[in-house]
Amino acid sequence: MPATLTQKQFDTIAAIARARWGLHFGENKRTLVQNRLSKFLLRSPYESVEHYLRRLNGSPTDEDLLTFFDLLSTNTTSFFREMNHFQHLERVVYPRLAGARPDRNLRIWSAACSSGAEPYSLAIHLHETFRRLSAWNVRILGTDLSRSSIDIARRGVYPGNAISDLPEITIRKHFHRVGSGPDALHQVKPHIRSMVSVQPLNLMDRWPMKGPFDIIFLRNVMIYFDLEVRTRLIRRVRDILAPDGVLFIGSAETLSGMDVGFKTEIPSAYTRTNG
């Protein structure tokens, strides 16, 4: 029988999600949470919603909390999502950075990288468009809190439908085919995987990396936060973005209403202002 959330139970779940990860769950998310919780309880040792919430509010382990986060989170991603961002990188950002980095170090952060399509897209794009890439020291950091997503990103292995929109020449250059037939998988080749490091990170916790980053992708993350959490997060991002670096957010997101020290380059792409 599907779990039915009382208002008190939903409020408890929302409070845990905000306190632990900054997530905002309004009443419009109640059905979604209820359906996911129902499926989870069927395969769990917990007898009821109340039993599970007592565990989470008692002394949950890190494993308990990561499982709960996976239950609540939506991990939607694709290769070269929002292509206008990659076009801006090629036309404006890469040429500017190439002239401003005598040390030839390039640092990129893909925050909330999900199953890895975003950081690998960035690595592939650099190989395709960045002049004299071999002379540069490039590091792309992908982070996420979802344990299942991190596992996929670290393996870099994807079903055929995940890369079906990529040009055939791109697939041949940057992916190995694993297996045969309609169920064949595709693994990112070593020259791409070596550019990317994937690590777990709760955006609400202390960040171990210091920056500065030349490019930060923080896309389709803030839709889960309220204005207070979004503002605090963007100010922290600004602190580790290089002065001539660029922050990309999702096309459905905005910095409107925040006093965070950014100026618009193109819609959903920003650079730091002075100060």
Secondary structure, 3 states (H helix, E strand, C coil): CCCCCCHHHHHHHHHHHHHHHCCCCCHHHHHHHHHHHHHHHHCCCCCCHHHHHHHHHCCCCHHHHHHHHHHHCCCCCCCCCCHHHHHHHHHHHHHHHHHHCCCCEEEEEECCCCCCHHHHHHHHHHHHHCCCHHHCEEEEEEEECCHHHHHHHHHCEEEHHHCCCCCHHHHHHHEEEECCCCCCEEEECHHHHCCEEEEECCCCCCCCCCCCEEEEEECCCHHHCCHHHHHHHHHHHHHCEEEEEEEEECCCCCCCCCCCCEEEEECCEEEECCC
